[in-house]
Amino acid sequence: MKTHVLTGSKGEIAESVVRIDGVIREAIVFVEEPSDSLPVSSEEDIFAEMEPFTVRVGGVDDSRESLYTRLVGE
């Protein structure tokens, strides 16, 4: 399987897709929000929707020094 990254306007991307030989099984499309949408406020938690997938553990040293220090046996 071969991957292609296509950039440009809708029309340019569509033309590029048409020129690709072979069977196209999937496409990932990134759509920008309209510019008239409300900007994200600094008070809004942009990661709130990910909360159910986070792990909360007390007493963990997650400092940079701790993360990059090897433990015994590593």
C-alpha positions in Angstrom: 0.0 0.0 0.0 1.3 3.5 -0.9 0.4 6.7 0.9 0.0 10.1 -0.6 -0.2 13.5 1.2 -2.3 15.9 -0.9 -2.5 19.6 0.0 -4.2 22.5 -1.6 -7.7 23.7 -2.3 -10.7 21.3 -2.6 -10.4 21.4 -6.4 -6.6 20.8 -6.4 -6.9 17.9 -4.0 -9.8 16.4 -6.0 -7.7 16.6 -9.2 -4.8 14.9 -7.5 -7.0 12.1 -6.2 -8.3 11.5 -9.8 -4.7 11.2 -11.1 -3.7 8.5 -8.5 -3.5 5.0 -10.2 -5.0 2.1 -8.4 -7.8 1.5 -5.9 -8.3 4.2 -3.2 -9.7 2.6 -0.1 -9.7 5.4 2.4 -9.1 9.1 2.7 -8.5 11.3 5.8 -9.7 14.8 5.3 -8.9 17.8 7.6 -11.5 20.5 7.4 -10.8 23.9 8.9 -13.5 25.5 11.0 -15.1 28.6 9.4 -13.3 31.8 10.4 -16.5 33.3 11.9 -16.6 30.7 14.6 -15.9 31.8 18.2 -12.3 31.6 19.2 -11.4 29.2 22.0 -11.2 31.2 25.3 -8.2 30.7 27.5 -10.6 29.5 30.3 -12.1 26.7 28.2 -10.4 23.3 28.8 -9.7 22.1 25.3 -8.9 18.6 26.6 -12.1 18.2 28.5 -13.5 15.7 26.0 -10.5 13.5 26.7 -11.1 13.4 30.5 -12.7 9.9 30.5 -9.5 8.5 29.0 -7.0 10.0 31.5 -5.5 8.3 34.5 -5.5 9.9 37.8 -2.9 8.6 40.2 -1.8 10.3 43.4 1.8 10.5 44.7 3.5 10.2 41.3 6.7 12.2 40.6 6.2 13.2 37.0 8.9 15.8 37.0 11.3 16.0 34.0 14.2 14.8 36.2 12.2 11.8 37.4 11.1 10.8 33.9 14.6 10.8 32.6 16.4 9.2 35.5 16.9 5.4 35.1 15.6 3.2 37.8 17.4 0.1 39.1 17.3 -2.6 36.5 16.5 -0.3 33.6 
